[in-house]
Structure formats: C-alpha cells, structure tokens
Amino acid sequence: MSYLINEILLRLAKLVAAGIVGAILYLIALVPLQVSPSFELAALCWISAGVALLLVESGPI
C-alpha cells in the first residue's frame, strides 16, 4: 500500500512541477514578449512544461 501512496505522491509532484514551470513560461510570454493573457496561453504553457518534464525525465535519447 505504501508503494501506491509513493507513486501517487510522485505523480502529484510532477504535476506541481509542471505547474511551476508553466507559470514561469506564462510570465515570460506576458512580460518580455507582451503576449495578451488568455486561458489558451496558460494551458499551452502548462502542457509544454509537462512535455518538457517528460522529455527530461526520460533521459538521453
């Protein structure tokens, strides 16, 4: 049972990490690049951060 809890916590940590990286990407798009804020931009930043974390996690190609 503790393996299941550890796996759930690990997946939640990855979700939070993607959220933090996505928020940083969102702020970079808003402030220096002056893109208009929208939900679509926020979703795209979050999705791209998740994909980037998956690529980093998978190791060398």
Beta strands, then each sheet from edge to edge (+ up, - down):
end
